[in-house]
Amino acid sequence: MQQISTLTDDLLYQQVAGHIEQMIEKGVLRAGEKIPSVRSISRQQGVSMSTAFQAYFLLESKGLIESRPRSGFFVRLVNKDLPPQPNRTNPPLIAKNVNIDEMVAEVFEAARHPDIVALGAACPSPTILPVNKLNRLTIAIIRDYGERALEYEFPPGNELLRRRIAQRSFTWGGNLSANDIVITSGCMDALNLCLRAVAKPGDTIVLESPTYYGILQTIQSLGMRALEIATTPNEGLCLDALEKALNNNEVKACLAVTNFNNPLGSCMPTENKKRLVEMLGKRNIPLIEDDLYGELYFGSTRPQNAKAFDKKGLVLLCSSFSKSLAPGYRVGWTAPGKFKTKVERLKSMTTIATSSLPQMIIAEFLKDSSYERHLNQLRKAFCEQIQAAMKAICKYFPQGTKVTRPTGGFVLWVELPKQVNALELHYRALEKKISITPGPLFSATRKYNNFIRISCGNPWSKEIEAAMVELGKLAKG
Amino acid sequence: MQQISTLTDDLLYQQVAGHIEQMIEKGVLRAGEKIPSVRSISRQQGVSMSTAFQAYFLLESKGLIESRPRSGFFVRLVNKDLPPQPNRTNPPLIAKNVNIDEMVAEVFEAARHPDIVALGAACPSPTILPVNKLNRLTIAIIRDYGERALEYEFPPGNELLRRRIAQRSFTWGGNLSANDIVITSGCMDALNLCLRAVAKPGDTIVLESPTYYGILQTIQSLGMRALEIATTPNEGLCLDALEKALNNNEVKACLAVTNFNNPLGSCMPTENKKRLVEMLGKRNIPLIEDDLYGELYFGSTRPQNAKAFDKKGLVLLCSSFSKSLAPGYRVGWTAPGKFKTKVERLKSMTTIATSSLPQMIIAEFLKDSSYERHLNQLRKAFCEQIQAAMKAICKYFPQGTKVTRPTGGFVLWVELPKQVNALELHYRALEKKISITPGPLFSATRKYNNFIRISCGNPWSKEIEAAMVELGKLAKG
């Protein structure tokens, strides 16, 4: 970067900003990467700190960079050159008995080869998880409290862990205490218990279309009915469509993945979350809010949860540490509002308790700033992986492909040209040792035949690049 | 013991036996204790090894001692002087909707004081569990395979663990392979998944009366109906009563705790297990066999499982390591016969997987003879604890009290005089900081009002002795 300190002060910051913009455009600084600190730019360019700040604020206002608390400024994903996003979905407004079980089982049994390029399951790679730190903590806990690991940790679960989860609730606008929380064996356990606490077999549950097949399977296994609601890739649940559904159906509960829905990546705007809680509250309908991905935001602040607006105890917030820390620990939690006693009892009846040792390890990990530091790294990694996958889709996939622009999480929802059959593509990809998740799994209505979900849980590699080339070829037919 | 070697040979062994019998009667050698080895008796008494063996065989045939493989001879519990056993139960032959949830919750919430003398929950004390060995293994595993602890162990679960569970199946007459087994989050998880795999809400399940309240709660939470079958304290399920029930009702499944039923302590004779499997098999009715306590036998050999006679894949065997190794690990398993795929899928939908690390630790513990050695110690401890409790009941409880004689497990089922109200006794005992489990929890039919369950999971102590004195006083009114 050339010396530009000879210019007058009010032009200076624009000049500095312009240079950085060029570096971003040329790909010298890439999306998700940290840009030089204000201090180093000021030294390097011989400009004052305040000029450097002004330059960064200008870039921020243009949407090119973003500040992250205590981390500095980062390059944002620039959307030009990417294919368009899929349209708003349009599911039929009829409650359906779910029947995707066989399909899901078949897809995942087929994808269990050990040497596969895994773009299917939404798993974070262990290489980006804090394995060493967790191992050190485990050994320390075993030495100090080994006996406790053998004892039951009866519901609501480990008190220290509950307190630390409650402490974090201020980040999403909540105000929980340890007493509001029940520890579960992962988020699916939480969703199961909450669904059983608020609804019975035969009852209708409204949810996003598309949504995670595990949720649909749970609804199927509990003999409930799924009424799918239209969504947009940016904002998730369409509230007008939801209102219509509520007016015309006897709905027992709403289950929504409000932040970074899997597979859509959508994030409901705060005002929509507020309206959602009001809309349901007026009708006394519980909202099961799945916030599994809420911590994995790419922007500067954590999105709020609908639970923040819950005055009636009707929101059952569910989450876990499976996507951010340790999938194999199977530790999740729920803050089920006024259904807490019911959820707690159901927990006692199904698994008695969640495994004690993993609860103790996570409580310890959450003690200091380690978790937040780890999350910052993880967010950056997922953001980069998502962007690399987007670029590959842009480069290798057939014309007419559409792709979402998630601002968090680590999955992409890809709409292929109409003639592509995603289930068939899945089987043909498997022959080439590549796993993807075909779209029809994400709906009870057998839609999304030409959609696939690409999971970006693994650091980008030559193998993944080659797999994307291959997928593109297969999709072109 | 005087020298008796001058007697003629065929009288000698009777003489030796007579002396040992006296020592048992006088309480010099107590039930559960090891008696001197054949070698040391032979040396001590100046008799041949074969004479000593003959003496021991005589005592064994009289039911006074028993041999344990590789451990020697032990004094058996002598039943004289103990109060009689409760009679055969007589539940009404009507399928009931279960409604014990509130009562169970109330009893257990009340009993959660930290400084209580715990005769309530059926938990083994950590002091008789292999804490140090498990801790050492955990540290070794974390050092060698730490990363794997973070990864999912998708159903059917850890392969090594499944193989080692399968290897142990020969001890109960089974012939399982790793592929027959699904790892679960404890035995209750296994029972839940199996019930859901074979029956639907509204369906009728036959089971023992009395039976474990957790099973009744699960049936309640799944909206199924319980049809309770008569039992006897020695043999458990009365097969004639079961046959009648099967002839007069549409039964969807049978759930039986075949070995050391909780609370009865009953153990079905092998021929009854065989007949049970045939009786159900003829009608194509699945048997969910809960074998949670099967390893905790006091006799010389492990009782067989009904699963050993399963030719049609209709027996779903369930168990766990919660009563024998580590309650807090939450690791159980099921061998669900022909329902395996269904159980595996339900497992995926409810908790995705069982926590990985506890599975790895138990697999390692089962590698060598450690588990069997630990079980031998545990069996001895439970046997002694049960006997101490029996004696205390005999000594302190009101006349007319009856008590079971379990040959395994660690709970006693106590019938108090008719006028004693067990729920009231429970609340009055709680005021004295003693927890027990009142009888009405063990039935959907609100029977057993004058019964209590005493758990003997803790080593006998002055505190427990004092609690039994207090309980006796309270029961006398």
Contacts between the chains, C-beta under 8 A, distances in Angstrom:
chain1	res1	chain2	res2	distance
A	101	B	345	6.5
A	105	B	341	7.8
A	105	B	345	5.9
A	123	B	152	6.9
A	126	B	147	5.0
A	126	B	150	5.4
A	126	B	151	6.0
A	129	B	150	5.6
A	131	B	146	5.8
A	131	B	147	5.0
A	131	B	150	6.1
A	132	B	146	7.6
A	134	B	146	7.5
A	134	B	149	7.8
A	134	B	150	6.7
A	135	B	142	4.9
A	135	B	143	7.6
A	135	B	146	3.9
A	135	B	149	7.7
A	138	B	138	7.2
A	138	B	142	5.0
A	138	B	146	7.7
A	138	B	149	7.5
A	138	B	357	7.7
A	139	B	139	5.3
A	139	B	142	5.8
A	139	B	143	7.8
A	142	B	135	5.0
A	142	B	138	5.1
A	142	B	139	5.8
A	142	B	142	7.9
A	143	B	135	7.6
A	143	B	139	7.8
A	146	B	131	5.8
A	146	B	132	7.6
A	146	B	134	7.5
A	146	B	135	3.9
A	146	B	138	7.7
A	147	B	126	5.0
A	147	B	131	5.0
A	148	B	328	7.4
A	149	B	134	7.8
A	149	B	135	7.8
A	149	B	138	7.6
A	149	B	326	7.5
A	149	B	328	5.9
A	149	B	329	7.7
A	150	B	126	5.4
A	150	B	129	5.6
A	150	B	131	6.1
A	150	B	134	6.7
A	150	B	326	4.4
A	150	B	327	6.6
A	150	B	328	5.0
A	150	B	329	7.1
A	151	B	126	6.0
A	151	B	327	6.3
A	151	B	328	4.7
A	152	B	123	6.9
A	152	B	327	5.0
A	152	B	328	5.4
A	153	B	328	6.2
A	185	B	185	5.7
A	185	B	330	7.7
A	185	B	351	4.4
A	185	B	354	7.9
A	185	B	355	7.2
A	186	B	351	5.8
A	186	B	352	5.5
A	186	B	353	8.0
A	188	B	349	7.1
A	188	B	350	6.6
A	188	B	351	6.2
A	188	B	352	5.2
A	189	B	350	6.4
A	189	B	351	4.7
A	192	B	349	7.5
A	192	B	350	5.2
A	192	B	351	7.9
A	196	B	221	7.2
A	200	B	223	7.4
A	201	B	201	5.3
A	201	B	223	7.0
A	214	B	348	7.8
A	214	B	349	6.6
A	214	B	352	7.6
A	217	B	345	7.9
A	217	B	348	7.7
A	217	B	349	4.7
A	218	B	349	5.2
A	218	B	350	7.5
A	221	B	196	7.1
A	221	B	346	6.1
A	221	B	349	5.1
A	221	B	350	7.8
A	223	B	200	7.4
A	223	B	201	7.0
A	322	B	352	7.7
A	326	B	149	7.5
A	326	B	150	4.4
A	327	B	150	6.5
A	327	B	151	6.3
A	327	B	152	5.0
A	328	B	148	7.4
A	328	B	149	5.9
A	328	B	150	5.0
A	328	B	151	4.7
A	328	B	152	5.4
A	328	B	153	6.2
A	328	B	353	7.4
A	328	B	355	6.9
A	328	B	356	3.5
A	328	B	357	7.1
A	329	B	149	7.7
A	329	B	150	7.1
A	329	B	355	5.9
A	329	B	356	7.4
A	329	B	357	7.3
A	330	B	185	7.7
A	330	B	351	6.3
A	330	B	352	7.0
A	330	B	353	6.3
A	330	B	354	6.8
A	330	B	355	4.4
A	330	B	356	7.8
A	331	B	355	7.9
A	341	B	105	7.8
A	345	B	101	6.5
A	345	B	105	5.9
A	345	B	217	7.8
A	346	B	221	6.1
A	348	B	214	7.8
A	348	B	217	7.7
A	349	B	188	7.1
A	349	B	192	7.5
A	349	B	214	6.6
A	349	B	217	4.7
A	349	B	218	5.2
A	349	B	221	5.1
A	350	B	188	6.6
A	350	B	189	6.4
A	350	B	192	5.2
A	350	B	218	7.4
A	350	B	221	7.8
A	350	B	350	7.3
A	351	B	185	4.4
A	351	B	186	5.8
A	351	B	188	6.2
A	351	B	189	4.7
A	351	B	192	7.9
A	351	B	330	6.3
A	351	B	351	6.9
A	352	B	186	5.5
A	352	B	188	5.2
A	352	B	214	7.6
A	352	B	322	7.7
A	352	B	330	7.0
A	353	B	186	8.0
A	353	B	328	7.4
A	353	B	330	6.3
A	354	B	185	7.9
A	354	B	330	6.8
A	354	B	355	8.0
A	355	B	185	7.2
A	355	B	328	6.8
A	355	B	329	5.9
A	355	B	330	4.4
A	355	B	331	7.9
A	355	B	354	8.0
A	355	B	355	4.1
A	355	B	357	8.0
A	355	B	358	5.5
A	356	B	328	3.5
A	356	B	329	7.4
A	356	B	330	7.8
A	357	B	138	7.7
A	357	B	328	7.1
A	357	B	329	7.3
A	357	B	355	8.0
A	357	B	357	6.5
A	357	B	358	6.8
A	358	B	355	5.5
A	358	B	357	6.8
